[in-house]
Amino acid sequence: MTDSADVAPTSGNTYSGKSGFLPPALHGYLVAHGSPPDDILADLAAETAALGDAARMQIPAEQGALLTILTAALAPSRAIEIGTFTGYSSLCMARGLPPGGHLLCLDVNDEWTSVARRYWERAGVSDRVELRLGPAAEALAALPEEPTFDLAFIDADKQSYPAYFELLLPRMNTNGLIIVDNVLQSGRVLDEQEDSPNVVAVRGFNAALAADARVQVVFLPVADGLTIARKLP
């Protein structure tokens, strides 16, 4: 499941604090001038919001649109998601898959992913998505250690980010993209006095990835921060 540093949801599919570095009016302008979510995504966001504090783990609508755009542009035959929660990001990715494309989702929570399964069915993408329940690191380690995936999205236990990345990289095809969420930790990565385990882990992960010669990296100020790493030849 996901474990973001974001604050609780406000309404619909826009979350306060997801892009806390932007003034609210500017963030509202940004969202208003992107493609809006359809009724299925809006209903999923509303159902997730009813979960209370846990709903902070859902990505916002603009991030979902970006995932669909990137998936459609890359046209991966195989993609993988670590941390599915109620399914917003996986639904966005599944919609961008080409014919015959497959998305493998790893999560530990059957209750929350049961919501995801309902919305995959409703959106007509359930045939493209496979869910495996259990610790993600164990599931990744059990996969063949050979290039398989063209796209990966990590949005789960922050302290396990380094382990997830190292397990994923040998299983990514050359030029495959690994997208990592919540790399800003609501801006707390800048505070050297901040010693919470999640922030410390993400800060270290960010520094290591920036210096990693195996990948080309860009750090985007989308939502709570997205890193995109391209596996180099």
PyMOL commands that set and color helices and strands:
alter all, ss='L'
color gray80, all
select helices_A, chain A and resi 24-32+39-49+52-57+61-74+88-96+110-123+126-128+136-142+158-171+185-190+197-210
alter helices_A, ss='H'
color red, helices_A
select strands_A, chain A and resi 78-82+102-107+129-133+149-154+172-181+215-220+226-231
alter strands_A, ss='S'
color yellow, strands_A
deselect
rebuild
show_as cartoon
